[in-house]
Amino acid sequence: MFTGLITEVGRIKFLKQQEQDLEIGVACSFASQLTPG
């Protein structure tokens, strides 16, 4: 039971981290489109 809980928490943290990385990537590409050159 505890092992499953730990795995679930780890999975959620991993997904949140991936979401942040995605947002940063989108923000960077968006900013590079806004700035000319």
Backbone atoms as SQL, in Angstrom:
CREATE TABLE atoms (id INTEGER PRIMARY KEY, chain TEXT, resi INTEGER, resn TEXT, atom TEXT, x REAL, y REAL, z REAL);
INSERT INTO atoms VALUES
  (1, 'A', 1, 'MET', 'N', 0.837, -1.205, 0.000),
  (2, 'A', 1, 'MET', 'CA', 0.000, 0.000, 0.000),
  (3, 'A', 1, 'MET', 'C', 0.872, 1.255, 0.000),
  (4, 'A', 2, 'PHE', 'N', 1.865, 1.275, 0.909),
  (5, 'A', 2, 'PHE', 'CA', 2.731, 2.451, 0.977),
  (6, 'A', 2, 'PHE', 'C', 3.524, 2.621, -0.313),
  (7, 'A', 3, 'THR', 'N', 3.973, 1.509, -0.879),
  (8, 'A', 3, 'THR', 'CA', 4.754, 1.571, -2.113),
  (9, 'A', 3, 'THR', 'C', 3.931, 2.204, -3.230),
  (10, 'A', 4, 'GLY', 'N', 2.665, 1.823, -3.315),
  (11, 'A', 4, 'GLY', 'CA', 1.781, 2.385, -4.338),
  (12, 'A', 4, 'GLY', 'C', 1.597, 3.878, -4.142),
  (13, 'A', 5, 'LEU', 'N', 1.493, 4.282, -2.870),
  (14, 'A', 5, 'LEU', 'CA', 1.314, 5.709, -2.563),
  (15, 'A', 5, 'LEU', 'C', 2.533, 6.504, -2.986),
  (16, 'A', 6, 'ILE', 'N', 3.719, 5.983, -2.657),
  (17, 'A', 6, 'ILE', 'CA', 4.975, 6.652, -3.017),
  (18, 'A', 6, 'ILE', 'C', 5.080, 6.774, -4.536),
  (19, 'A', 7, 'THR', 'N', 4.726, 5.703, -5.238),
  (20, 'A', 7, 'THR', 'CA', 4.790, 5.714, -6.697),
  (21, 'A', 7, 'THR', 'C', 3.848, 6.771, -7.262),
  (22, 'A', 8, 'GLU', 'N', 2.664, 6.868, -6.680),
  (23, 'A', 8, 'GLU', 'CA', 1.664, 7.840, -7.141),
  (24, 'A', 8, 'GLU', 'C', 2.169, 9.264, -6.943),
  (25, 'A', 9, 'VAL', 'N', 2.740, 9.530, -5.772),
  (26, 'A', 9, 'VAL', 'CA', 3.271, 10.869, -5.479),
  (27, 'A', 9, 'VAL', 'C', 4.409, 11.193, -6.439),
  (28, 'A', 10, 'GLY', 'N', 5.285, 10.225, -6.685),
  (29, 'A', 10, 'GLY', 'CA', 6.397, 10.432, -7.601),
  (30, 'A', 10, 'GLY', 'C', 5.911, 10.718, -9.009),
  (31, 'A', 11, 'ARG', 'N', 4.857, 10.019, -9.411),
  (32, 'A', 11, 'ARG', 'CA', 4.303, 10.201, -10.754),
  (33, 'A', 11, 'ARG', 'C', 3.713, 11.601, -10.895),
  (34, 'A', 12, 'ILE', 'N', 3.006, 12.039, -9.864),
  (35, 'A', 12, 'ILE', 'CA', 2.386, 13.372, -9.893),
  (36, 'A', 12, 'ILE', 'C', 3.460, 14.447, -9.955),
  (37, 'A', 13, 'LYS', 'N', 4.518, 14.292, -9.149),
  (38, 'A', 13, 'LYS', 'CA', 5.614, 15.264, -9.162),
  (39, 'A', 13, 'LYS', 'C', 6.275, 15.294, -10.532),
  (40, 'A', 14, 'PHE', 'N', 6.465, 14.111, -11.124),
  (41, 'A', 14, 'PHE', 'CA', 7.089, 14.009, -12.445),
  (42, 'A', 14, 'PHE', 'C', 6.242, 14.731, -13.490),
  (43, 'A', 15, 'LEU', 'N', 4.924, 14.526, -13.434),
  (44, 'A', 15, 'LEU', 'CA', 4.028, 15.164, -14.398),
  (45, 'A', 15, 'LEU', 'C', 4.027, 16.677, -14.226),
  (46, 'A', 16, 'LYS', 'N', 4.042, 17.134, -12.966),
  (47, 'A', 16, 'LYS', 'CA', 4.068, 18.581, -12.708),
  (48, 'A', 16, 'LYS', 'C', 5.351, 19.183, -13.264),
  (49, 'A', 17, 'GLN', 'N', 6.474, 18.481, -13.074),
  (50, 'A', 17, 'GLN', 'CA', 7.764, 18.966, -13.572),
  (51, 'A', 17, 'GLN', 'C', 7.728, 19.060, -15.090),
  (52, 'A', 18, 'GLN', 'N', 7.142, 18.056, -15.738),
  (53, 'A', 18, 'GLN', 'CA', 7.061, 18.064, -17.197),
  (54, 'A', 18, 'GLN', 'C', 6.183, 19.226, -17.674),
  (55, 'A', 19, 'GLU', 'N', 5.111, 19.491, -16.939),
  (56, 'A', 19, 'GLU', 'CA', 4.225, 20.615, -17.282),
  (57, 'A', 19, 'GLU', 'C', 4.996, 21.923, -17.220),
  (58, 'A', 20, 'GLN', 'N', 5.791, 22.098, -16.165),
  (59, 'A', 20, 'GLN', 'CA', 6.583, 23.322, -16.016),
  (60, 'A', 20, 'GLN', 'C', 7.579, 23.453, -17.152),
  (61, 'A', 21, 'ASP', 'N', 8.263, 22.354, -17.479),
  (62, 'A', 21, 'ASP', 'CA', 9.234, 22.380, -18.574),
  (63, 'A', 21, 'ASP', 'C', 8.545, 22.766, -19.881),
  (64, 'A', 22, 'LEU', 'N', 7.352, 22.241, -20.089),
  (65, 'A', 22, 'LEU', 'CA', 6.596, 22.538, -21.306),
  (66, 'A', 22, 'LEU', 'C', 6.231, 24.017, -21.348),
  (67, 'A', 23, 'GLU', 'N', 5.756, 24.541, -20.214),
  (68, 'A', 23, 'GLU', 'CA', 5.380, 25.955, -20.153),
  (69, 'A', 23, 'GLU', 'C', 6.575, 26.849, -20.419),
  (70, 'A', 24, 'ILE', 'N', 7.718, 26.502, -19.848),
  (71, 'A', 24, 'ILE', 'CA', 8.942, 27.286, -20.060),
  (72, 'A', 24, 'ILE', 'C', 9.329, 27.254, -21.532),
  (73, 'A', 25, 'GLY', 'N', 9.247, 26.078, -22.139),
  (74, 'A', 25, 'GLY', 'CA', 9.579, 25.940, -23.554),
  (75, 'A', 25, 'GLY', 'C', 8.659, 26.763, -24.434),
  (76, 'A', 26, 'VAL', 'N', 7.360, 26.734, -24.133),
  (77, 'A', 26, 'VAL', 'CA', 6.384, 27.508, -24.897),
  (78, 'A', 26, 'VAL', 'C', 6.647, 28.997, -24.715),
  (79, 'A', 27, 'ALA', 'N', 6.921, 29.420, -23.483),
  (80, 'A', 27, 'ALA', 'CA', 7.183, 30.833, -23.197),
  (81, 'A', 27, 'ALA', 'C', 8.429, 31.302, -23.945),
  (82, 'A', 28, 'CYS', 'N', 9.465, 30.464, -23.971),
  (83, 'A', 28, 'CYS', 'CA', 10.712, 30.829, -24.651),
  (84, 'A', 28, 'CYS', 'C', 10.485, 30.977, -26.155),
  (85, 'A', 29, 'SER', 'N', 9.811, 30.019, -26.762),
  (86, 'A', 29, 'SER', 'CA', 9.571, 30.087, -28.203),
  (87, 'A', 29, 'SER', 'C', 8.664, 31.267, -28.538),
  (88, 'A', 30, 'PHE', 'N', 7.702, 31.554, -27.660),
  (89, 'A', 30, 'PHE', 'CA', 6.804, 32.683, -27.869),
  (90, 'A', 30, 'PHE', 'C', 7.583, 33.995, -27.788),
  (91, 'A', 31, 'ALA', 'N', 8.474, 34.099, -26.808),
  (92, 'A', 31, 'ALA', 'CA', 9.279, 35.312, -26.632),
  (93, 'A', 31, 'ALA', 'C', 10.223, 35.507, -27.817),
  (94, 'A', 32, 'SER', 'N', 10.782, 34.411, -28.313),
  (95, 'A', 32, 'SER', 'CA', 11.705, 34.527, -29.446),
  (96, 'A', 32, 'SER', 'C', 10.959, 34.942, -30.716),
  (97, 'A', 33, 'GLN', 'N', 9.683, 34.619, -30.799),
  (98, 'A', 33, 'GLN', 'CA', 8.880, 35.051, -31.941),
  (99, 'A', 33, 'GLN', 'C', 8.577, 36.544, -31.837),
  (100, 'A', 34, 'LEU', 'N', 8.386, 37.017, -30.604),
  (101, 'A', 34, 'LEU', 'CA', 8.049, 38.431, -30.403),
  (102, 'A', 34, 'LEU', 'C', 9.242, 39.331, -30.698),
  (103, 'A', 35, 'THR', 'N', 10.432, 38.899, -30.260),
  (104, 'A', 35, 'THR', 'CA', 11.614, 39.742, -30.468),
  (105, 'A', 35, 'THR', 'C', 12.155, 39.539, -31.877),
  (106, 'A', 36, 'PRO', 'N', 12.307, 40.600, -32.636),
  (107, 'A', 36, 'PRO', 'CA', 12.814, 40.501, -34.004),
  (108, 'A', 36, 'PRO', 'C', 14.304, 40.181, -34.052),
  (109, 'A', 37, 'GLY', 'N', 14.696, 39.430, -35.064),
  (110, 'A', 37, 'GLY', 'CA', 16.099, 39.127, -35.271),
  (111, 'A', 37, 'GLY', 'C', 16.580, 37.984, -34.443);
